[in-house]
């Protein structure tokens, strides 16, 4: 399932890459940027980052913790 960021100019897809199943880092974070060159934040239009199972879990936990903290901050501010 793609996740679109930055006004839909950045597509992020996370998936288990079965082709690379013999490697430890077989979870792919694929980032594709759709915008004019002068607006790009990445040099390449597409980048794949491969993570191990533990790295993917760490990233997931960090995102969930940040999201929880953001919710608590909004609640404290009355939002």
RAGI-V708158 format. One record per residue. RES is the residue in one letter. SS is DSSP state (hx for helix, st for strand, lp for the rest). PHI is phi in radians with two decimals (999 if undefined). Layout:
# RAGI-V708158
res=RES ss=SS phi=PHI
res=RES ss=SS phi=PHI
This chain:
# RAGI-V708158
res=X ss=lp phi=999
res=X ss=lp phi=-1.26
res=X ss=st phi=-2.04
res=X ss=st phi=-1.84
res=X ss=st phi=-2.16
res=X ss=lp phi=0.88
res=X ss=lp phi=0.96
res=X ss=lp phi=1.15
res=X ss=lp phi=-1.56
res=X ss=st phi=-2.28
res=X ss=st phi=-1.90
res=X ss=st phi=-2.08
res=X ss=st phi=-2.22
res=X ss=st phi=-2.03
res=X ss=st phi=-2.70
res=X ss=st phi=-1.43
res=X ss=lp phi=-1.61
res=X ss=hx phi=-1.11
res=X ss=hx phi=-1.10
res=X ss=hx phi=-1.76
res=X ss=lp phi=-1.10
res=X ss=lp phi=-1.37
res=X ss=lp phi=-1.71
res=X ss=lp phi=-1.19
res=X ss=lp phi=-1.64
res=X ss=lp phi=-2.00
res=X ss=st phi=-1.83
res=X ss=st phi=-1.78
res=X ss=st phi=-1.87
res=X ss=st phi=-1.74
res=X ss=st phi=-2.10
res=X ss=st phi=-2.16
res=X ss=st phi=-1.88
res=X ss=lp phi=-2.00
res=X ss=lp phi=-2.94
res=X ss=lp phi=-1.06
res=X ss=hx phi=-0.94
res=X ss=hx phi=-1.29
res=X ss=hx phi=-1.88
res=X ss=lp phi=-1.16
res=X ss=lp phi=-1.81
res=X ss=lp phi=-2.07
res=X ss=lp phi=-1.20
res=X ss=lp phi=-1.59
res=X ss=lp phi=-1.27
res=X ss=st phi=-2.43
res=X ss=st phi=-2.40
res=X ss=st phi=-2.03
res=X ss=st phi=-2.01
res=X ss=st phi=-1.78
res=X ss=st phi=-2.06
res=X ss=lp phi=-1.38
res=X ss=hx phi=-1.00
res=X ss=hx phi=-1.19
res=X ss=hx phi=-1.09
res=X ss=hx phi=-1.10
res=X ss=hx phi=-1.14
res=X ss=hx phi=-1.08
res=X ss=hx phi=-1.10
res=X ss=hx phi=-1.05
res=X ss=hx phi=-1.10
res=X ss=hx phi=-1.10
res=X ss=hx phi=-1.14
res=X ss=hx phi=-1.12
res=X ss=hx phi=-1.10
res=X ss=hx phi=-1.13
res=X ss=hx phi=-1.13
res=X ss=hx phi=-1.10
res=X ss=hx phi=-1.10
res=X ss=hx phi=-1.10
res=X ss=hx phi=-1.10
res=X ss=hx phi=-1.12
res=X ss=hx phi=-1.12
res=X ss=hx phi=-1.13
res=X ss=hx phi=-1.11
res=X ss=hx phi=-1.14
res=X ss=lp phi=-1.51
res=X ss=lp phi=1.46
res=X ss=lp phi=-1.88
